[in-house]
Amino acid sequence: MTIRHAPLFVVALPFAVVGLELSGASPLAMLSALFILAIPILLLLLLPGSKRELE
């Protein structure tokens, strides 16, 4: 997974929450979906920088 995949998770987040809301899911299920989909986005922020920039 690279930083290029980050927009996929950002786009998927509102669709997942709206889908859960339309299906009548509980607020707890919607919050847990937010946290589950936010994990890859947060992990992408922890990736090390390019070594070319450090030299």
C-alpha positions in Angstrom: 0.0 0.0 0.0 1.4 3.4 -1.0 0.4 7.0 -0.5 -1.3 6.8 -3.9 -3.9 4.5 -2.3 -4.9 7.1 0.3 -7.6 8.8 -1.9 -9.4 5.4 -2.2 -9.9 5.2 1.6 -10.9 8.9 1.8 -13.6 8.3 -0.9 -14.8 5.0 0.6 -15.3 6.6 4.1 -18.5 8.7 3.3 -20.0 5.9 1.2 -19.6 3.4 4.0 -21.1 5.7 6.6 -24.0 6.6 4.3 -24.6 3.0 3.4 -24.7 2.1 7.1 -27.1 4.9 7.9 -29.4 4.0 5.1 -29.5 0.4 6.2 -30.6 1.5 9.7 -27.4 0.6 11.5 -26.8 1.8 15.0 -24.6 4.9 15.7 -22.1 2.5 17.3 -21.8 0.6 14.1 -21.2 3.8 12.2 -18.5 5.0 14.6 -16.8 1.6 14.4 -16.9 1.8 10.6 -15.3 5.2 10.7 -12.5 3.9 12.9 -11.9 0.8 10.8 -11.7 2.8 7.6 -9.5 5.5 9.2 -6.8 2.9 10.2 -5.3 2.6 6.7 -5.3 6.4 6.3 -3.5 6.8 9.6 -1.0 4.1 8.8 -0.1 5.9 5.5 0.8 8.9 7.6 3.4 6.8 9.4 5.2 5.7 6.3 8.9 6.9 6.2 9.7 9.7 3.8 11.6 9.3 0.6 15.4 8.7 1.1 16.1 11.0 -1.8 14.7 13.9 0.1 16.8 13.2 3.2 20.1 13.4 1.3 
